[in-house]
Amino acid sequence: MRKHIFNAGPCKLPDMTLENTAKAVMELGNCGQSILEVSHRSADFQAVYDETVALFKEVLNIPDNYSVIFLGGGASMQFCMIPYNFLGKKAAYVNTGVWSKKAIAEAKLWGEVEVIASSEDRNFTYYPKGFQIPADVDYLHITSNNTIRGTEIFEDLDSPVPLIADMSSDICSRPIDVKKYMMIYGGCQKNLGPAGATFVIIRNDYLDKVVADRKIPTMLKYQTHVDNGSMFNTPPCINIFAVGQTLKWIKQMGGVEAMERRAIERCNALYSEFDRNTVFRAVVEEGSRSRMNIPFLLAEGYEELEKEFLDFCKSKNIVGVKGHRLVGGFRASTYNACTMEDVNALIAAMQEFEKAHKK
C-alpha cells in the first residue's frame, strides 16, 4: 500500500516517474539494455539527456543563453565550487539557516564573505526582507527555501550584482524569472528525482568570469561540464532519466503555474489546521512560510507526546514527519508530487490525536 510520504529528501515522486523509471531499469526503450547498463556515450542515452534538458528549459522558461548541466556531489559540492570559481575578493550571502551557514563557511575559504542579512536573531523563523545589496561584491548568494527551518522567499530579487540561488527544495514549484539569476542550482532529490544528481542552470557569459589567477581542478570548473554536456565523466544516467520523467509530469499537469496552485492549497490547509488545533502549533512567521517544508511543534504542555504522535502517524500510513535531527519537532515536506489526499490524511491524524489528548 502506497504511504502518505512527507520525507524532506529523498522526496515523494510522481507515480509516472516511478513507473517509467522502473520500466527503464528493465529496458530503456527498445535498446535491449537497462538504463543502468546503457552507455552514457550512446545515442539511446543522449536522447534521454537531450529530452531532459529541453524539458527543464521549457518548464522553467530558461533563456537560450543559459546552460543546464547535471553534476554529482549534491548541493553541498556547489557550496565550494561556486566560490572556487567566482569569489575573487568578496561575496555577499543571506543567512537563513543550516544550508546557508554551510555555504558561507565554504565561501570563507576563498575570500571575504559579507553576510548582508540573517534571520538567526529569531531562530531562523522568518526570511529577511528589505536588505541592501552591496555593489562591490562578486556575487550575492541566497537559499530560496530553507528545508530544515521552513522559510521561503517568493520573489526573484532585483540584484545589482550576479545573483546565485540554491533552489534545492523549491525548484519547479513556482514560476521564476531565470533572467534575474546568474546561476540556480540544487540537489534533485528534494523535488525532481532520486538522490545522486545535482542540477545547475548557469548563464553562459559568466563561464568566462572565473577567478583569473586561481588554478581550478578540471572537475571543479563549470566550463568543463558545459563543454562536455555533463559527460566529462560518467553521469548518473538513471537519475537524469527520472528527472526527465518528473519534468514531463510537471508539464502534463499544467506546468509550474499548476505546481504553485497545488503548493498553495496544501500549505494553506496545513497552516489553517495549526491555527485551529490546540495540540499542535506552527513555527514559522506569517509571510515567510515555506510551501515545500512545513515545520510544526506540539503546543505547550503536550511536548512529551512527540514519540507517541510519530507512532500514531505510522499507524495511519503516514511517514516522514519527524523533524530534522538538528531542530526536532515535526516537518511535513509537501513537494510537487504530494497530493491533497496526503495532506488531508495528516490533518485527519492531527485532529484525531487532538481529540484523544486535548486537556
Secondary structure, 3 states (H helix, E strand, C coil): CCCEECCCCCCCCCHHHHHHHHHHHHCCCCCCCCCCCCCCCCHHHHHHHHHHHHHHHHHHCCCCCEEEEEECCHHHHHHHHHHHHHCCCEEEEEECCHHHHHHHHHHCCCCEEEEEEECHHHCCCCCCCCCCCCCCCCCEEEECEECCCCEECCCCCCCCCCEEEECCCCCCCCCCCHHHCCEEEEEHHHCCCCCCCEEEEEEHHHHHCCCCCCCCCHHHCHHHHHHCCCCCCCCCHHHHHHHHHHHHHHHHHCHHHHHHHHHHHHHHHHHHHHHHCCCEEECCCCCCECCCEEEEEECCCCHHHHHHHHHHHHHCCEECCECCCCCCCEEEECCCCCCHHHHHHHHHHHHHHHHHHCC
